[in-house]
Amino acid sequence: MSDQPEAPRRKIGPYERSLLESRAAIREAERRAARQRLRRLRAAAALTVVLLVATTVGTVVWWLGRPDAGTPAASPAAQQRCQTSAPVRIWAPPSARPALQAAVKAYGEQSGATCADFTVEAHPSADVAERLSGGEGERPDAWVTDSAVWADKVTSAKKVALEPAQPFATSPLVLAVSRQSASTVPAGTNWKALLASGQPVRLSDPRTTTAGMLALASALPVLGSDARAALPHLAKGVAPSTEDLFATDKGSSTAAIFPAAEVDVIAHNLAATTRPFAAVVPGERTASFEYSLVSVATEPAKVAAIRDLRTFLSSGAAVQALAGSGLRPTVDTRAVPAGPGAVTATFTAAAPTLQAVTTAGNAWQAATLDFRLLAVIDVSGSMKERAGASTRIGITQQAAQLALGSLPRSSELGLWAFSIGIGPAGADYKQLAPIGPLSDEQHLARVSQATASLSRRVGGGTGLYDTIWAAYQEVLDGWKPGQVNAVVILTDGRNDDPCGLSLAQLTARLAKADPKRPVAITTIGIGSDVDAKALTQISTTMHSAYYPAPRPEDMQQVLATALLDHDCTDGVCA
């Protein structure tokens, strides 16, 4: 039918024609309005569908992506076969959770899968170990550890019984390096060379992260005596987690280098293509992340389900799920990740023992704690002797000022001078600055001025043993937990006070020291006239060591090393 009115056969006048045209226009306007309404209805319907789909998908994505999201393992066939399913909660490290979810899904699709509903939740290994070691609070039915050390810590606490298991997958420890600076860190770079290169190196906390723990346990034996100087620098840039290190990277050539699991580098590169990282295998053999499914459950149905899943994880059927998510299945070493950041060759070492990790942790704690330090400097007459272009006391002053500048401002420091009869009532020691916080600018200035005054005080004999005993008592009286409480003695001579304590009397008193409030006594011998044997005996008795400086010009390096010489055991440091 035509939209225009048919022309009548008879002749029409202008008025009638206008009426006909008006009706036609009205009909055309109604048609246009109808078409517009239809388009609006279609658009509204389409928008409604999109919103419904987006809402549904968004809800699903949110649910699956939330930190504690689980993955049901039961397939439709298993659901039909099982009248009831045991809920089994698995706690896994964040880096392993995607792989576990994929593996659990593959397990649930088997026709003979156990009647269980597995959920996989992300929990850092250190958090789980701390909770299980306490024996209280919420706990999982199964725990995926990324190092056997965490399970060993729980077992040693004897609060929760764990069913141990062999690793079903691994991920090598690598150095994460920004792509811009990857060429400066070739494969095979060792820890000592890396730390000496001047490039920024950071570490996730070795006390609470597996990456930091494995890196520190691997690096310490290689660093040897250099660790004393390296650890405080690493401690300044320590991060709570590997995720924080990835997040704080700015993608520049000066970005920090840090140890991480290969799976974490791959995951980061897949999620953030603008700041990709290269993975470099360290030169020394380092322990890998080792993923094991440890049973915590006590209910028979859950224990059986966990064992069945564990068998599946170590079978060929789980290879694709694990390797496809960035892990290296132990059942097939040929199945390696292929994502960006995967390495082609690895040089792995055996997993560290709990004792090795404890030793490394003690070294880290010692390097990161603040000092409560009393420096005691010899001003006997022999300190005037020439040493190159200066004197022994002059070089000692210079070294002390440099050491003062290197101590963290959160530490506390005091200064004494000693020679026979220098102090009140004929004492062999004199306080020049009390022990106080270096964060106090006035106290800091007082210590600096007192150090500068040492050369004006030189004279007299060496009242060594009385001074050591008095200094020990001074530090002990103000002993503070969570700090390194220490005395540092700098001397160029032997005790020659006939009226004071003997070596036997001093060591007998020190042997009765309170082990719960340790005070380290570090001794430094300047020149060749010191009694090295006596000083060694004193320091080894008191949690420290004797440091010789045969040449006074060695004082700066020796003092810097001696200040870092303290040990921690079970959280108590000296």
SULFENCOR-V825993 format. One record per pair of residues at least 12 apart in sequence whose ideal C-beta (glycine too) atoms are under 8 Angstrom apart, sorted by the first residue. I is the first residue (numbers start at 0). GAP is how many residues later the second one is. Records with the same first field share a line. If there is no record, write none. Layout:
I->GAP / GAP
This chain:
2->21 / 24 / 25 / 28
3->20
4->15 / 16 / 18 / 19
66->54 / 55
67->53 / 54
68->50 / 51 / 52
69->19 / 48 / 49 / 50 / 51
70->29 / 30 / 33 / 34 / 47 / 48 / 49
71->36 / 45 / 46 / 47
72->31 / 32 / 34 / 35 / 40 / 43 / 44 / 45 / 236
73->34 / 39 / 41 / 42 / 43
74->33 / 34 / 35 / 36 / 38
76->34
77->30 / 32 / 33 / 35 / 37
80->34
81->33
83->31
84->30 / 31 / 32
85->29 / 30 / 31 / 213 / 215 / 216 / 219
86->29 / 30 / 32
87->28 / 29 / 30 / 31 / 53 / 54 / 209 / 214 / 217 / 218 / 221
88->29 / 30 / 32 / 51 / 52 / 53
89->14 / 28 / 29 / 30 / 31 / 50 / 51 / 52 / 53 / 54 / 203
90->30 / 31 / 32 / 37 / 49 / 51 / 52 / 53
91->28 / 29 / 30 / 31 / 51 / 52
92->29 / 30 / 31 / 32 / 51 / 52 / 53 / 117 / 198
93->28 / 30 / 149
94->51 / 76 / 147 / 166 / 168 / 169 / 172 / 194 / 231
95->48 / 50 / 73 / 167 / 195 / 231
96->23 / 24 / 25
97->169 / 227 / 228
98->70 / 164 / 192 / 222 / 223 / 226 / 227 / 228
99->20 / 44
100->19
101->219 / 220 / 222 / 223
102->209 / 210 / 215 / 218 / 219
103->14 / 16 / 205
104->216
105->206 / 211 / 212 / 214 / 215
106->202 / 205 / 206 / 210 / 211
109->202 / 207
112->195
113->190 / 191 / 194 / 195
114->186 / 190
115->185 / 186 / 189 / 193
117->187 / 191
120->19
122->17
123->84 / 85 / 117
124->20 / 21 / 22 / 25 / 85
125->24 / 81 / 82 / 83 / 84
126->81
127->12 / 15 / 17 / 22
128->21 / 22 / 24 / 25
131->22 / 25 / 27 / 28 / 30 / 164
132->20 / 21 / 24 / 26 / 27
133->23 / 25
134->22 / 24 / 25
138->21 / 157
139->156
140->154 / 155 / 156 / 158 / 161 / 165
141->151 / 152 / 153 / 154 / 155 / 164 / 167
142->19 / 150 / 151 / 153
143->147 / 148 / 149 / 150
144->145 / 146 / 147 / 149
145->25 / 64 / 115 / 143 / 144 / 145
146->63 / 66 / 67 / 140 / 142 / 143 / 204
147->142 / 144 / 203
148->64 / 202 / 203 / 204 / 205 / 208
149->60
150->13 / 141 / 143
151->202
152->201
155->198
159->136
161->132 / 133 / 134
162->131 / 132 / 133 / 140 / 143
163->128 / 130
164->127 / 128 / 129 / 130 / 145
165->126 / 148 / 164
166->123 / 124 / 125 / 163
167->123 / 124 / 125 / 142 / 145 / 146 / 150 / 154 / 161 / 162 / 163
168->121 / 122 / 144 / 153 / 158 / 159 / 160 / 161
169->118 / 119 / 120 / 121 / 157 / 158 / 160 / 178
170->90 / 91 / 92 / 93 / 117 / 118 / 120 / 155 / 156 / 157
171->89 / 90 / 109 / 114 / 116 / 117 / 156 / 171 / 174 / 176
172->38 / 41 / 42 / 45 / 86 / 87 / 88 / 89 / 109 / 113 / 114 / 115 / 116
173->85 / 86 / 87 / 88 / 91 / 105 / 106 / 107 / 108 / 169
174->14 / 19 / 82 / 83 / 84 / 85 / 104 / 105 / 106 / 107
175->69 / 70 / 81 / 82 / 83 / 84 / 88 / 89 / 92 / 101 / 102 / 103
176->80 / 100 / 101 / 102 / 103
177->71 / 73 / 74 / 75 / 77 / 97 / 99 / 100
178->97 / 98 / 99
179->71 / 72 / 73 / 75
180->18 / 72 / 73 / 74 / 76
181->96 / 98
183->13 / 15
184->14 / 72 / 95
185->94
186->93 / 94 / 158
187->93 / 94 / 95
188->91 / 93 / 94
189->32 / 92 / 93 / 94
190->27 / 28 / 31 / 32 / 91 / 92 / 93
191->30 / 31 / 34
192->90
193->63 / 88
194->28 / 31 / 35 / 38 / 39
198->58
199->37 / 54 / 55 / 56 / 57
200->33 / 36 / 55 / 56 / 57
201->32 / 35 / 36 / 37 / 43 / 54 / 55 / 56
202->12 / 13 / 31 / 34 / 35 / 36 / 55 / 56
203->34 / 35 / 36 / 37 / 38 / 40 / 41 / 54 / 55 / 56
204->33 / 34 / 35 / 36
205->154 / 155 / 158
206->154 / 157 / 158
207->32
208->31 / 32 / 33
209->51 / 79
210->31 / 47 / 48 / 49 / 50 / 53 / 78
211->26 / 47
212->139 / 144 / 147 / 148
213->45 / 72 / 73 / 74 / 75 / 138
214->44 / 71
215->144 / 145 / 147 / 148
216->70 / 135 / 139 / 140 / 143
217->64 / 66 / 67 / 68 / 69 / 131 / 134
218->65
219->139 / 140 / 143
221->62
224->336
226->136
227->139 / 333 / 336 / 337
228->331 / 332 / 335
230->132 / 133 / 135 / 136 / 137 / 333
231->135 / 136 / 332
233->133
234->129 / 132 / 133
236->19
237->130
238->19
241->16 / 18 / 19 / 22
242->21
244->13 / 15
245->14 / 18 / 22 / 26 / 31
248->26 / 28
249->25
250->23 / 24
258->23
259->19
260->28
261->17 / 64 / 66 / 75 / 79 / 80 / 81
262->26 / 62 / 63 / 64 / 74
264->12 / 14 / 76
265->60 / 71 / 73 / 74 / 75 / 76
266->59
267->73
268->70 / 71 / 72
269->69 / 70
275->64 / 65
276->64
277->63
278->62 / 63 / 64
279->63
280->62 / 64 / 65 / 66
281->65
282->64
283->63 / 65
284->62 / 63 / 64
285->61 / 62 / 63
286->61 / 62 / 63 / 64 / 65
287->58 / 60 / 63
289->61
290->36
292->13 / 16 / 17 / 20
294->12 / 15
313->16 / 17
314->16
315->15 / 16
317->13
318->12 / 13 / 16
319->15
321->13
322->12 / 13 / 14 / 15
325->13 / 16
361->205 / 206 / 207
362->205
364->203 / 206 / 208
365->118 / 200 / 201 / 202 / 207
366->197
368->113 / 114 / 115 / 199 / 204
369->38 / 40 / 41 / 42 / 112 / 113 / 114
370->36 / 37 / 40 / 41 / 42 / 112 / 113 / 115 / 192
371->39 / 40 / 63 / 103 / 106 / 107 / 108 / 111 / 112 / 113 / 114
372->34 / 38 / 39 / 40 / 41 / 62 / 111 / 113 / 114 / 115 / 190
373->39 / 40 / 41 / 42 / 61 / 97 / 100 / 101 / 112 / 113 / 114
374->25 / 38 / 39 / 40 / 41 / 113 / 115
375->39 / 40 / 41 / 42 / 53 / 91 / 92 / 95 / 111 / 112 / 113 / 114
376->19 / 23 / 38 / 39 / 40 / 41 / 77 / 113
377->18 / 40 / 41 / 84 / 86 / 111 / 112 / 113 / 114 / 115 / 148
378->14 / 38 / 39 / 40 / 43 / 75 / 78 / 79 / 80 / 81
379->38 / 39 / 40 / 78 / 79 / 80 / 81 / 82 / 111 / 112 / 113
380->38 / 77 / 78 / 79 / 80
381->80 / 110 / 111 / 147
382->13 / 75 / 109 / 143
383->74
384->107 / 142
386->164 / 165 / 166
387->164 / 165
389->162
390->64
391->100 / 134 / 135 / 160
392->61 / 62 / 65
393->61
394->157 / 158 / 160 / 161
395->58 / 94 / 130 / 156 / 159
396->54 / 55 / 57 / 58
397->157 / 158
398->156 / 157 / 159 / 160
399->51 / 54 / 90 / 159
400->47 / 50 / 51
401->154 / 157 / 158
402->156 / 157 / 160
403->34 / 40 / 43 / 44 / 47
405->154 / 157
406->31 / 156
407->30
408->28 / 29 / 30 / 35
409->27 / 28 / 29
410->26 / 27 / 72
411->23 / 24 / 25 / 26 / 71
412->20 / 22 / 23 / 25 / 34
413->17 / 19 / 20 / 21 / 22 / 33 / 60
414->16 / 17 / 18 / 32 / 35 / 36
415->13 / 14 / 15 / 16 / 51 / 55
416->12 / 13 / 15 / 37 / 40
417->12 / 44 / 45 / 46 / 49
418->38 / 39 / 40 / 41 / 42 / 43 / 44
419->40 / 41 / 42 / 43 / 76 / 77
420->39 / 42
421->35 / 38 / 41
426->39 / 43
427->35 / 36 / 38 / 39 / 42 / 69 / 72
428->34 / 37 / 38 / 41 / 42
429->27
431->18 / 21
432->13 / 14 / 17
434->39 / 40 / 43
460->35 / 36
461->29 / 31 / 32 / 33 / 34 / 35
462->32 / 33 / 34 / 37
463->25 / 27 / 29 / 30 / 31 / 33
464->30 / 32 / 35 / 36 / 37 / 38 / 40 / 41
465->31 / 34 / 35
466->22
467->19 / 21 / 38 / 53 / 70
468->32 / 37 / 40 / 41
470->16 / 18 / 50
471->15 / 38 / 41 / 47 / 49 / 70
474->12 / 44
475->37 / 38 / 41 / 43
478->38 / 40
480->91
482->90
483->36 / 82 / 89 / 90
484->32 / 33 / 34 / 35 / 89
485->33 / 34 / 35 / 36 / 58 / 80 / 88
486->32 / 33 / 34 / 35
487->34 / 35 / 36 / 71 / 74 / 75
488->32 / 33 / 34 / 35 / 46
489->34 / 36 / 65 / 69
490->32 / 33 / 34 / 35 / 39 / 44
491->33 / 34 / 35 / 37 / 38
492->36 / 37
493->35 / 36 / 37 / 40
494->36 / 39
502->31 / 34 / 35
505->32
506->30 / 31 / 34
509->28 / 31 / 32
510->30
512->29
515->56
517->24 / 25 / 54 / 55 / 56
518->23 / 24 / 55
519->22 / 23 / 24 / 45 / 46 / 47 / 54
520->17 / 18 / 20 / 21 / 22 / 23
521->17 / 22 / 23 / 24 / 25 / 40 / 41 / 43 / 44
522->12 / 13 / 15 / 16 / 21 / 23 / 24
523->22 / 23 / 24 / 25 / 31 / 34 / 35 / 38
524->21 / 22 / 23 / 24
525->23 / 26 / 29
526->22 / 23 / 24 / 25
527->22
529->18
531->14 / 16
541->32
542->23 / 24 / 31
543->21 / 22 / 30
544->17 / 20
546->14 / 15 / 18
